[in-house]
Amino acid sequence: MQLANRLTKVFSNLRLREMRWIWIIWATKVFLVAFSFFLIEEIVWFSVFATTIFALATILSWHEYQRALRTFETKVSVGRMESIVTNLEDAVIAYSSDFKILIFNAAAERFFGLSKDQVIGQTMGPERAGEKGYQTLTQTLFPSLAPVVVGRSEPNQYPQIVDISFESPNREFRVSTDKIADKSGRILGFVKVIRDRTREIELVKSKSEFVSVAAHQLRTPLTAINWTLEGLRDNPGLSEEDKTLAKNGMQATANLLKTVNDLLDTAEIEGGRFGYEYKEVELVKFIEDILANAQVVAKEYGLQVFFDKGGLEESKVFADPTKLGIALSNLIDNAMKYNSKNGSVTVRLKAVPPKPFVQISVQDTGVGIPPADMGKIFAKFYRASNARKVHADGSGLGLYITKNIITQHGGEIWVESTLGRGTTFFLTLPTDPSLVPRAESATLT
């Protein structure tokens, strides 16, 4: 049965256009044998000649069959690949090492307003940025010419990913560039995959602007209400009961103001407008000052606060003190808010040689984080299920903001927790200023 199927497949393949040379070989073989029949009188020599021709024709046919089959399969694969590339929503541009355009798919035609006939076979260089119709394409091929470029990958590593912003018209491209190499590793050219993120960015900006305007509109009256309640609380003519009401109102207003400020920070992060001003910060003194301010709240919660310097009397980092203060304060506030009665908060500092980083950890003895929530704890607006039970209020933005701040400082943040026994947040900060990214990135998730 298998032999019959194989023979059927072979005969089917022989009908392919790529197999035409096999038929030519056998036609030539038949012609030579027929012609030799009249030239060679000895039947023995004719048999030898015919057998030799048959053997050569069989060998040549087999090799040609294998070659033709590979050619056909390659054409099918290339055809499928061309079909996929042609119908991709992302633009695909492939070019040789001398920037001669080889592939320019339909999406690329839409993105750049150029037809294949205008581009394929053309050699593109920086000098063509001045040509009418070719400016956007040239700036995409040579990002250093573009108005605004933000790198998203490590230098000299492929694929290279950059975000490019254009004006007139407004366009936002994410461009991924990879090498095309042969089996020996020789560079043959490059391929760019371009994703149009204009609509995506506009939606994010619109949402951020709406949140920003709404939060600003809320913050002014809330601040006025807070001042009013503070005046009532300090009014000697009020009864203790009324002062208590005023104090509770102040606390509620303070919580609402914290939520409004978190919304404003989130909108600025997503819009790439959070703004970082880096300078040298002495970390030991910096943490001591934050903990000194936290002591007042710790007393209200009945908590003890400890600082383990890890043997470091001084540790300097290149940071934005305001933003880093927000991040550490968020972690310490959470450690106090979700702690157990008579618990403690311990902040530890330690170097992590041989890497040029310093590690800070904030440990509490509180409720912990359920395992199911661990992977989502840094997501926007997310709060662990048990956290909502302990404190119903909260925006779920503190850890999201904290992660963005630490990432923008070139560090990492992660968490370890045991349910019912406490949580420890770890973060790292580089002590080498060259490891701090300078460009602020918008977060779309």
C-alpha positions in Angstrom: 0.0 0.0 0.0 2.8 2.4 0.9 4.7 1.5 -2.3 1.6 2.3 -4.3 1.1 5.6 -2.6 4.8 6.5 -3.2 4.5 5.6 -6.8 1.4 7.7 -7.2 3.1 10.6 -5.6 6.1 10.3 -7.9 4.0 10.1 -11.0 2.0 13.1 -9.8 5.3 15.1 -9.2 6.5 14.2 -12.7 3.6 16.3 -14.1 5.1 19.4 -12.5 6.6 22.0 -14.8 9.9 21.8 -12.9 10.2 18.1 -14.0 10.5 18.9 -17.7 14.2 18.1 -17.9 13.5 14.5 -16.8 11.3 14.1 -19.9 14.0 15.7 -22.0 16.6 13.2 -20.6 14.4 10.2 -21.4 13.4 11.5 -24.8 17.1 11.9 -25.6 17.8 8.4 -24.3 15.1 6.9 -26.5 16.5 8.8 -29.5 20.1 7.6 -28.9 19.0 4.0 -28.4 16.9 4.1 -31.6 19.6 5.8 -33.6 22.3 3.4 -32.3 20.1 0.4 -33.4 20.8 1.3 -37.0 24.5 2.0 -36.5 25.6 -0.9 -34.3 25.3 -4.2 -36.1 26.5 -6.4 -33.2 23.6 -7.1 -30.9 26.0 -7.5 -28.0 27.5 -4.1 -28.4 24.1 -2.6 -28.9 22.9 -4.2 -25.7 25.9 -2.7 -23.8 25.4 0.7 -25.3 21.6 0.7 -24.6 22.2 -0.5 -21.0 24.8 2.2 -20.4 22.5 4.9 -21.8 19.6 3.5 -19.6 21.8 3.6 -16.5 23.0 7.2 -17.2 19.5 8.4 -17.9 18.2 6.8 -14.7 21.0 8.4 -12.6 20.5 11.8 -14.3 16.8 11.6 -13.9 17.0 10.7 -10.2 19.3 13.7 -9.5 17.1 16.0 -11.6 14.0 14.7 -9.8 15.5 15.6 -6.4 16.7 19.0 -7.6 13.4 19.8 -9.3 11.4 18.7 -6.2 13.6 21.0 -4.0 13.1 23.9 -6.5 9.3 23.3 -6.5 9.2 23.2 -2.7 11.3 26.4 -2.5 8.9 28.1 -4.8 5.9 27.0 -2.8 7.6 28.2 0.4 8.6 31.5 -1.1 5.1 32.0 -2.5 3.6 31.4 0.8 6.0 33.8 2.5 5.4 36.4 -0.1 1.6 36.0 0.4 2.1 36.3 4.2 4.3 39.4 3.9 2.1 41.0 1.3 -1.0 40.7 3.5 0.6 41.7 6.8 -0.9 44.7 8.5 2.7 45.8 9.4 4.9 47.3 6.7 7.8 45.1 5.7 10.9 46.5 3.9 13.9 44.3 3.0 17.0 45.8 1.5 20.5 44.7 0.6 23.6 45.8 2.5 24.0 48.7 0.1 20.4 49.8 0.8 18.9 48.6 -2.4 15.1 47.9 -1.8 14.2 44.2 -2.4 10.8 43.9 -0.7 8.1 46.6 -0.2 4.8 45.1 0.8 1.2 46.5 0.5 1.2 47.9 4.0 4.5 49.8 3.3 2.8 51.3 0.2 0.0 52.6 2.5 2.3 53.8 5.2 4.6 55.8 2.9 2.3 56.7 0.0 4.7 55.1 -2.5 4.1 52.2 -4.9 6.4 49.2 -5.3 7.4 50.4 -8.7 8.7 53.6 -7.2 10.7 51.9 -4.6 11.8 48.3 -5.4 15.2 48.3 -7.0 15.9 51.8 -5.9 19.0 52.5 -3.7 18.1 54.6 -0.8 20.6 56.9 1.0 20.3 59.8 3.5 20.6 62.3 0.6 17.1 61.2 -0.6 15.4 62.7 2.5 15.0 65.9 0.5 13.2 64.2 -2.4 9.5 64.8 -2.5 7.6 61.8 -1.3 10.6 60.0 0.0 11.3 61.9 3.2 9.3 59.7 5.7 10.7 56.5 4.1 14.3 57.8 4.2 13.9 58.8 7.9 12.5 55.4 8.7 15.4 53.7 7.0 17.9 56.1 8.7 16.3 56.9 12.1 19.0 59.4 13.0 17.4 61.7 10.4 13.9 61.5 12.0 12.5 64.3 14.2 12.1 62.2 17.4 13.6 58.8 18.0 13.5 56.7 21.2 15.5 53.5 21.4 13.8 50.4 22.8 16.6 47.9 22.6 20.2 47.6 23.6 22.8 49.1 21.3 24.5 46.8 18.7 22.0 44.0 19.5 19.5 42.7 17.0 16.6 43.1 16.4 17.1 46.8 16.9 13.8 48.5 18.0 13.1 52.2 17.9 10.0 54.4 18.2 9.9 57.2 15.6 7.6 60.2 15.7 6.9 62.4 12.7 5.1 65.7 12.3 3.0 67.0 9.4 1.3 64.6 9.3 1.5 63.2 12.8 2.7 59.6 12.7 4.0 57.2 15.3 6.0 54.2 14.1 7.7 51.3 16.0 10.5 50.0 13.8 12.1 46.6 14.3 15.3 46.0 12.2 16.9 42.6 11.9 19.8 41.2 9.8 19.5 38.9 6.8 22.4 36.5 6.9 23.5 33.3 5.0 24.5 30.1 6.7 28.0 31.3 7.2 26.8 34.4 9.0 27.7 36.8 6.2 25.3 39.8 6.2 23.3 39.9 3.0 21.0 42.8 4.0 18.4 43.9 6.5 14.6 43.7 7.0 12.5 46.3 8.8 9.1 45.6 10.2 7.2 48.8 10.8 4.1 49.0 13.0 1.9 52.1 12.8 1.1 53.1 16.4 -0.5 56.5 15.6 -4.0 55.5 16.6 -2.8 53.6 19.6 -0.8 56.6 20.9 -3.6 59.0 20.2 -6.0 56.9 22.3 -3.5 56.7 25.1 -2.9 60.5 25.0 -6.7 61.2 24.8 -7.3 59.0 27.9 -4.4 60.5 29.7 -5.5 64.0 28.9 -9.1 63.3 30.1 -7.8 61.8 33.4 -5.4 64.7 33.8 -8.0 67.3 33.3 -10.5 65.6 35.5 -7.9 65.1 38.3 -6.8 68.7 38.1 -10.4 69.8 38.4 -10.9 67.6 41.4 -7.7 68.6 43.2 -8.5 72.3 43.6 -11.8 71.9 45.4 -10.5 69.0 47.5 -7.6 71.1 48.7 -10.0 73.9 49.6 -12.2 71.4 51.5 -9.1 70.1 53.3 -8.1 73.6 54.4 -11.7 74.2 55.6 -11.8 71.1 57.7 -8.4 71.8 59.1 -9.7 75.2 60.2 -12.7 73.6 61.8 -10.6 71.1 63.6 -8.4 73.8 65.2 -11.4 76.0 66.1 -11.5 76.3 69.9 -15.2 77.0 69.8 -16.1 73.5 68.5 -17.0 70.6 70.7 -14.7 67.5 70.8 -17.3 65.6 68.8 -17.3 68.2 66.0 -13.5 68.3 66.0 -13.5 64.5 65.6 -15.8 64.8 62.6 -13.6 67.4 61.1 -10.5 65.2 61.6 -12.3 62.2 60.0 -13.3 64.5 57.1 -9.7 65.6 56.7 -8.5 62.0 56.6 -11.1 61.1 53.9 -10.1 64.2 51.9 -6.4 63.2 52.2 -7.1 59.7 50.9 -9.1 61.2 48.0 -6.3 63.7 47.3 -3.8 60.8 47.2 -6.0 59.0 44.7 -6.2 62.1 42.5 -2.4 62.6 42.7 -1.9 59.0 41.7 -4.2 59.5 38.7 -2.2 62.5 37.7 1.1 60.7 38.0 -0.3 57.8 36.0 -1.5 60.1 33.2 1.9 61.8 33.1 3.7 58.4 33.0 1.6 57.1 30.1 2.0 60.4 28.2 5.8 60.3 28.7 5.5 63.6 30.6 6.4 62.5 34.1 9.7 64.3 33.9 12.9 63.1 35.5 15.6 65.4 36.9 18.6 63.2 37.8 21.3 64.1 40.2 23.6 62.4 42.7 21.7 61.1 45.8 23.3 59.8 48.9 21.0 56.9 49.6 21.6 56.2 53.3 20.7 59.8 54.3 17.9 59.8 51.8 16.2 56.7 53.3 16.8 58.0 56.8 14.9 61.2 56.0 11.9 59.2 54.5 11.8 56.9 57.5 11.9 59.9 59.9 8.7 61.2 58.2 7.1 57.7 58.3 7.6 57.4 62.1 4.6 59.6 62.8 2.3 57.3 60.8 4.0 54.2 62.3 3.1 55.4 65.8 -0.6 55.7 64.8 -0.5 52.1 63.5 1.4 50.9 66.5 4.3 49.7 64.4 8.1 49.7 64.8 10.3 50.9 61.9 13.9 49.6 61.5 16.6 50.5 59.1 19.4 48.0 58.3 22.2 49.8 56.4 23.9 46.6 55.5 27.2 47.9 56.6 27.0 50.9 54.2 27.7 54.3 55.7 27.3 55.9 52.3 25.9 54.8 49.0 25.5 57.2 46.0 23.1 56.7 43.1 22.1 58.9 40.2 18.4 59.5 40.7 15.5 61.9 40.7 15.0 62.4 44.5 11.4 63.5 44.2 10.4 60.5 42.0 12.5 58.0 44.0 10.9 59.4 47.2 7.4 58.7 45.8 8.5 55.1 45.0 10.0 54.3 48.4 7.2 56.1 50.3 4.6 54.0 48.4 6.3 50.8 49.5 6.7 51.9 53.1 3.1 53.2 53.3 1.8 49.9 52.0 4.0 48.0 54.5 2.4 50.0 57.4 -1.1 50.0 56.0 -1.3 46.2 55.5 0.7 45.2 58.6 -0.5 43.3 61.6 -1.0 44.8 65.1 2.3 45.5 66.9 4.1 44.5 63.7 7.2 46.0 62.2 8.6 47.5 59.0 12.3 46.8 58.1 14.1 48.7 55.3 17.4 47.0 54.3 20.1 48.4 52.1 22.9 46.3 50.7 25.4 46.3 47.8 25.2 43.5 45.2 28.8 43.0 43.9 30.2 42.5 41.4 27.3 44.3 39.7 27.2 48.1 40.0 23.9 48.0 41.8 22.5 48.6 45.3 19.5 46.7 46.6 16.8 48.1 48.9 14.2 45.9 50.5 11.0 46.8 52.4 9.8 44.0 54.7 6.6 43.9 56.7 5.0 41.4 59.1 1.5 41.9 57.6 -1.2 40.0 55.8 0.9 38.9 52.8 -0.2 38.6 49.2 -2.2 35.5 47.9 -0.2 33.5 45.4 -2.9 34.0 42.8 -2.3 37.8 43.0 1.5 37.8 42.8 1.7 38.1 39.1 -0.7 41.0 38.9 0.5 43.1 41.8 2.2 45.7 39.7 -0.7 46.1 37.2 -2.6 49.3 37.0 -5.7 49.6 39.2 -5.0 46.1 40.6 -5.4 45.4 44.3 -5.0 42.0 46.0 -8.2 40.4 47.3 -7.1 40.4 50.9 -5.9 44.0 50.6 -9.4 45.2 49.7 -10.7 43.5 52.9 -8.1 45.2 55.1 -8.6 48.7 53.5 -11.5 49.2 51.2 -10.1 52.5 49.9 -7.1 52.7 47.5 -6.6 53.4 43.8 -4.4 50.3 43.0 -2.0 52.7 41.3 0.8 53.0 43.9 2.8 49.9 42.9 2.2 50.6 39.2 3.8 54.1 39.6 6.5 52.6 41.8 7.5 50.1 39.2 7.6 52.7 36.4 9.8 54.9 38.5 12.3 52.2 39.4 12.4 51.0 35.8 13.1 54.5 34.6 16.0 54.6 37.0 17.5 51.5 35.4 16.6 49.2 38.2 14.3 46.3 38.8 11.6 45.6 41.4 10.1 42.3 42.5 8.2 40.9 45.5 8.2 37.8 47.8 5.4 37.1 50.2 4.0 34.5 52.5 0.3 34.7 53.2 -0.4 35.8 56.7 3.3 36.3 57.6 4.4 39.3 55.6 5.7 40.7 52.3 9.1 41.9 51.1 9.5 44.2 48.1 13.0 44.3 46.6 14.3 46.9 44.3 17.7 47.6 42.7 19.3 50.9 41.6 22.4 51.3 39.6 25.4 53.0 41.1 26.9 53.6 37.7 25.2 56.7 36.1 25.7 55.2 32.6 23.1 52.5 33.4 20.4 55.1 34.0 18.2 55.5 30.9 17.8 59.1 29.9 14.8 58.9 27.6 11.4 58.6 29.4 9.2 56.0 27.9 5.4 55.9 27.8 3.8 52.8 29.2 0.8 51.6 27.3 -0.2 48.6 29.4 
